[in-house]
Every structure is written in C-alpha cells, then in structure tokens.
C-alpha cells in the first residue's frame, strides 16, 4: 500500500497534515485513518519485540546446519516464510496512546510493521543459526556416525 502523509510544522507551533485519498494508487484510507495507520506503524516499529521468532529460527537453523545436509536451509527459511502468518499480539505498554487501539487502521499499521520485524528477525536468527550449525558440523564431522548396522552406530 503506497502512502503519502505529510506533516508540516509551522513556526507558531501548529501542525497541518496533507494527504489525498486516491483509490487508483491504493490509498484507501481517509486522512484520519492514515494518521492512525502511520501511528500504528511507528508504535509497532518502536515497541514490538520479535525475539521469539529470532530464537526459533536460530534453533532450527543450528539444528539443520549441524546435520550438514544440503537441505539444511529449509527449516529456518521455511520458518521465516511462515512467521508472518501467526497473530500479532499488541501489548498495551507498547501503545503510545490507548485511544488509538479503537481504530482498525492503527491495528493494521501496527500489525504490518510487527510482521515485517518478525520476518527480519527470523531471517537474521536463521542465518546465524545455520552458519553456526554448519561450523559445528565441519568441526565435529569426524565424530558423527557414518552408518547404522545391526542396531549400532558405526563411526569412521
């Protein structure tokens, strides 16, 4: 969704917002709704923490990389692709003004920036975990079992 919301500060302390609703350019919101949408994006960028996504993708990346498989990148990057599907929980301490939560546009803006942040953190965590997992594999690959026969692991 392209958006253009301009805020001009005047010398006397007044503010004026400029926004044109144009459905041909996917600007569906009214001026007030766009204000709430932008506030939601700002609060989501500032207050939403995506540490769970980063840790989850990091663990999957490490486990995948530690196997040394060609398909090791699938779990962490699959996790990243699916991390935007889950619901975003808005915590009240991350909201700049409690009256904003009544606006659907605010919630959409918050969710948009929160999902972006979640995907970015899971990409970072998955890549670091994958690199560490591959490092562990290449360091300890001689200690890995090479075959399994008669109920026992066979080492090199």
N, C-alpha and C positions, 0 to 999 in steps of 0.2 A: 504494500500500500504506500504509494508516494504521498508525501505530505509537505506542506509548506505553511508553517505557522510563524509569523514574525512578531516579535515583541519589541516595541520601541520605547525606550525610557526618555522622558523629557527632562529638561533642567529643573523644572518645578517639582519633580518627584512623581509625576503622573506616568502611567503606563498605557500604551494602546496596542491592541492585538490586531493583526491583519491576517485574514485567512479567507480564501474563496472556496466554497463548496463546488466541486466540479466532478460529476459522476463519470464523465468521459475519461478523466485521468485517475479514476479510482479513489477520489476524495469524497467518501460517502458521508462523513461526519459533518455536523453543523459546527459553527465556531466554538460554542461551549463544549460540545462533545470532544472536539480536537484538543481543546485545552486540557480536559480530563485525561485523554489518551496520552498526551505528552507527559503530564504529571505522573501517570502510571508507569510509563517507560522510565522516567527519571528515578522514581522510587524503587522500581524493580532492579535497575542497574546498581543503585546505591545499597539497597537493603537485602536483596535475595542472595543467599549463600548456596552454592551448589557443591558443597564438599562431599556429600554422599555420592553424587554422580562421579566425581573425580576419583574417589576411593574405590567405588565399584568397578569402574573401567580399568583402574590401575591394577586391581587384583586379577581381573580377567586377563589383562594384558600380560601380567607377570606369569600367570599360570600357563597361558598359551605360549609365551616365549620360552618358558622353561622346558616345554616339550620338544622344542627345536623343530617343530613341524612347519611345513610350507603353508599350512592353513592357520597358523597361529594368529595372524592379524584379524581373522574373522570374529572371534568373540569380543575383543574390545571395541572394534569399529562397528560391529553389529549393535553392541550396547549403546554406542554413541548415536546411531541412527534411530534407535527406539527410545532414547532418553527424552525426546520431546513429546512422546505420546502420553506420558503419565500426567496426572493432575498437578497443577501448581497450587501449593497451599500458601496463602497470603497471611503472614503473621502481622498482627496489629502493631507491633513495635516497629515494623519497617515502613509503616504508612506515615507520610508527613502530615496529613490532615484526615482525621477519622470520617469526616463528612464525604470525602472522595469515594469511599468504598461503596456508596449507594449508586454510583454511576457505572453502567456497563462498559462505557468507553474506558474508564480508568482501569477496570479489571482486565480488559483486552490489552491495554498498553502494558500493564504490569506482567501479564502472562507472556506477552511477546518477548519482552526483554529477559524475563526469567528463563524461558525456554532456550533462548539464544545463549544465555550464560551457562545453562546446564549442558548444552551441546559442546560449547567451547571448553568447559572444564573437563568433560568426559573425554574429549579428544586429547587434551593435554595429559590427563591421567592415564589413558590407554596407551599413548605413545611412550610415555616414560616407563610405564609398567612393562610394555613389550620390549623396550630396549634393555631394561634390567633383566627380564626373563631370558632374553637371548644371551646376555652376558653370562648369566648363571649357567645356561646350557653349554656355552662354549668353554667355560672354565671347568665345569664338572662333568662334561660329556663322557669322559673315560670311566666314571663311576656309575654311569647309567647301565642298566641291564640291556643286553643286546638281543636276547632270545628267551623264550619261556618254553621249557620242555619238562614233561612229567611232573608238573606241579612245582617246579623250581625255576627261579630266575638264573640265567647264565650270564656272567659278566665277562668282559674282554680279558 
